[in-house]
């Protein structure tokens, strides 16, 4: 079992930055690909970013490429999402997820099948 706890959400003005963290506990963190998804009110979950077990490979959704950056620190069992140039449309609840099997982008970008999920952290971007 892996427990995931997101933090760092809040209210920020458009153009600003925010850094999210997801702390993991339980099984060996480095065994899992990690991902960030988000869900805006009334919308489906949207893939934001993913990172490989060792951190060498990263993947991003089209809407955040060039603005967001995902990283991880396996010694601290934590994955991060640095969000820059934030826009009102980035407003959503952000969730981190972990999976021991997914390794290709098409699978990582699909919400179904992830082994573990956090409860989410709210990010609100004002215009």
N, C-alpha and C positions, 0 to 999 in steps of 0.2 A: 504494500500500500504506500502511496505517495501523497503527501498533503502539500498543497500549493496555496500560498497566501500572497495576494497582490497588494502593493502599496504604492503611494506616490501620486495618486489621482488628485484632482482639484479643479479649481476655476482659473482660467488663464485667458488673457486677451489674444485676439487674433494676431498672428505673427510671433507670438511668444513661444517658449519652450517648456517642456515638462519631461521629467524622467520617471519612468515606472520601474518597479522592482517586483520580482516574483521569487519568494523564498520557498525552497522545497525542503521537505523533511521526509524521512522514511527510507526508502530504498536508495541504492546508489544513483545519485543524480546524474553522473556522467554516462550512465547507460541509456539515457533518454534524449531523443530529439525534443526540443522545446519550441513552442509556438505562441504567438499572440494573435488573438481574434478580438473583434469588437462587435458590439451590437448597439445600434442606434434605435431610438424608440420607433416601433412599428416596422422595423426592418429585420432582415435575416442577419445571422452572424456573417461577418466579413473577415476573411483572412488578412492579417496585417503583416506578420513576419514569422520566420522560423529560423532555427539555428541548429547545426549538426552537433553531435555529441561532444566533439572536441572544440567546436567553435570555428572551425576553418571555413565552413560553408554557411552562407546566409541567403535567405530568400525573402522577397518582399512582394506585397500586393501592389498592383499598378498605382493605386491611389496614394500610396505613401512613399514610393520610390524616390530617392533623392532628398527626402525630408526626415525619415525615420531611420534609426539604426538599432539593430538588435545585437546584443553581446551576452556573454555568460562568464561566470567565474565559478568553475567547478569546485574550487577549494572552499568557496563560501556557499555552495549549493544555491546559487542565485542567477537568474536571468534578468536582463535589463532591456528596457525599450526607451531609447532616447528619442524624443519627439521634438522636432524643430519646425519653424515656420507653420505653426498650427493654424488651422482654418476652422470656422464654425462647423463645417461638415465633418470634422474629426470628433465632434461631440458624440460620446457613446460610453457604454460600459466596456472596459477592456478586461479581457480574461487571458490568463496564461493556461497552457495545456501541455501535457507531457505524453510522449508515446515511445514505446520501446521498439516498434517495428517500422513505422513510416520512415522513409528516407528519400523518397522522390518528391519533387515539387507538387505534382498533381495530387498525391496523397496528403502531403503536409498541408496543402491549401484547402483540404476538405475537412469540415468540422467533424463529420462522423468518424468514429473509430478511435479517437484519442482515448488513451487509458485513463487519464486523470485531468481534472479541471479545477481551477481555483474559483472563488466566488465572485471575483471581479472587483474593479475599482472604477469609480465614475470620473470621467474626464469631460469637462465642460469648457468650450471655447466661445467666448463672447465676441461679438462683432464690433 
